[in-house]
Amino acid sequence: MLQITDSAAEAIRRQLAKITEPEEPRVRLGIIEGTVKMAVDRERTGDTTVNHAGAGLIVMDPATSHQLDERKLDVDEATSALVLR
């Protein structure tokens, strides 16, 4: 399963705290034409949910979850951007 670092979780929490719609927003990861994309969405039936400290932060469909298995979401120190390692 995708892992998430503390710094990435905090960055996501800060962004999701600003969102009012949908209720209980999550970051959805998807792979489009070989590129990982992120968008604000809600949890859907069949999704894999990545939790950090008991809170659901990231959702993805089963195919994306399989492709990102063994990866880690982190924050790049130089750019403050979320990156997959």
C-alpha positions as a Markdown table, in Angstrom:
| # | Residue | x | y | z |
|---|---|---|---|---|
| 1 | Met | 0.0 | 0.0 | 0.0 |
| 2 | Leu | 1.1 | 3.6 | -0.6 |
| 3 | Gln | 2.8 | 5.1 | 2.4 |
| 4 | Ile | 2.7 | 8.7 | 3.4 |
| 5 | Thr | 5.3 | 10.7 | 5.4 |
| 6 | Asp | 4.4 | 12.9 | 8.3 |
| 7 | Ser | 5.3 | 16.0 | 6.3 |
| 8 | Ala | 3.2 | 15.0 | 3.3 |
| 9 | Ala | 0.2 | 14.2 | 5.6 |
| 10 | Glu | 0.5 | 17.7 | 7.2 |
| 11 | Ala | 0.7 | 19.4 | 3.8 |
| 12 | Ile | -2.4 | 17.5 | 2.7 |
| 13 | Arg | -4.3 | 18.3 | 5.9 |
| 14 | Arg | -3.5 | 22.0 | 5.5 |
| 15 | Gln | -4.9 | 22.0 | 1.9 |
| 16 | Leu | -8.0 | 19.9 | 2.8 |
| 17 | Ala | -8.8 | 22.2 | 5.7 |
| 18 | Lys | -9.5 | 25.0 | 3.2 |
| 19 | Ile | -12.0 | 22.9 | 1.2 |
| 20 | Thr | -15.7 | 23.1 | 1.9 |
| 21 | Glu | -17.1 | 20.9 | -0.9 |
| 22 | Pro | -17.3 | 17.9 | -1.0 |
| 23 | Glu | -18.1 | 17.1 | 2.6 |
| 24 | Glu | -15.1 | 15.1 | 4.0 |
| 25 | Pro | -12.7 | 15.9 | 1.1 |
| 26 | Arg | -9.9 | 13.7 | 0.2 |
| 27 | Val | -7.0 | 13.9 | -2.2 |
| 28 | Arg | -7.7 | 11.5 | -5.1 |
| 29 | Leu | -4.7 | 10.0 | -6.9 |
| 30 | Gly | -5.2 | 8.8 | -10.4 |
| 31 | Ile | -2.9 | 7.7 | -13.2 |
| 32 | Ile | -3.6 | 9.3 | -16.6 |
| 33 | Glu | -1.4 | 8.5 | -19.5 |
| 34 | Gly | 1.3 | 7.3 | -17.2 |
| 35 | Thr | 1.3 | 10.5 | -15.1 |
| 36 | Val | 0.0 | 10.6 | -11.5 |
| 37 | Lys | -2.6 | 13.3 | -11.1 |
| 38 | Met | -4.1 | 14.7 | -7.8 |
| 39 | Ala | -7.5 | 16.2 | -7.3 |
| 40 | Val | -9.9 | 17.0 | -4.5 |
| 41 | Asp | -12.7 | 14.4 | -4.4 |
| 42 | Arg | -14.7 | 12.3 | -2.0 |
| 43 | Glu | -14.3 | 8.7 | -1.0 |
| 44 | Arg | -16.2 | 6.3 | -3.3 |
| 45 | Thr | -17.3 | 2.7 | -3.0 |
| 46 | Gly | -14.4 | 0.4 | -3.8 |
| 47 | Asp | -11.7 | 3.0 | -3.2 |
| 48 | Thr | -8.5 | 2.3 | -1.4 |
| 49 | Thr | -8.1 | 4.9 | 1.4 |
| 50 | Val | -4.7 | 5.9 | 2.8 |
| 51 | Asn | -5.0 | 6.9 | 6.4 |
| 52 | His | -2.5 | 8.8 | 8.5 |
| 53 | Ala | -2.9 | 9.2 | 12.3 |
| 54 | Gly | -6.4 | 7.8 | 12.0 |
| 55 | Ala | -7.6 | 10.2 | 9.3 |
| 56 | Gly | -8.4 | 9.3 | 5.7 |
| 57 | Leu | -6.4 | 11.7 | 3.5 |
| 58 | Ile | -5.9 | 10.0 | 0.1 |
| 59 | Val | -8.3 | 7.9 | -2.0 |
| 60 | Met | -7.7 | 6.0 | -5.2 |
| 61 | Asp | -9.3 | 3.3 | -7.4 |
| 62 | Pro | -8.0 | -0.3 | -7.1 |
| 63 | Ala | -5.9 | -0.1 | -10.3 |
| 64 | Thr | -4.1 | 3.1 | -9.1 |
| 65 | Ser | -3.6 | 1.6 | -5.7 |
| 66 | His | -2.0 | -1.5 | -7.3 |
| 67 | Gln | 0.3 | 0.7 | -9.4 |
| 68 | Leu | 1.4 | 2.8 | -6.4 |
| 69 | Asp | 1.9 | -0.1 | -4.1 |
| 70 | Glu | 5.3 | 0.1 | -2.4 |
| 71 | Arg | 5.6 | 3.8 | -3.2 |
| 72 | Lys | 5.8 | 6.7 | -0.6 |
| 73 | Leu | 4.3 | 10.2 | -0.9 |
| 74 | Asp | 6.6 | 12.8 | 0.6 |
| 75 | Val | 7.4 | 16.5 | 0.4 |
| 76 | Asp | 10.4 | 17.7 | -1.7 |
| 77 | Glu | 12.4 | 19.9 | 0.7 |
| 78 | Ala | 13.6 | 22.2 | -2.1 |
| 79 | Thr | 10.2 | 22.9 | -3.7 |
| 80 | Ser | 7.7 | 22.0 | -1.0 |
| 81 | Ala | 5.8 | 19.9 | -3.6 |
| 82 | Leu | 4.3 | 16.5 | -3.0 |
| 83 | Val | 6.4 | 13.8 | -4.7 |
| 84 | Leu | 6.2 | 10.0 | -5.1 |
| 85 | Arg | 9.3 | 8.1 | -4.2 |
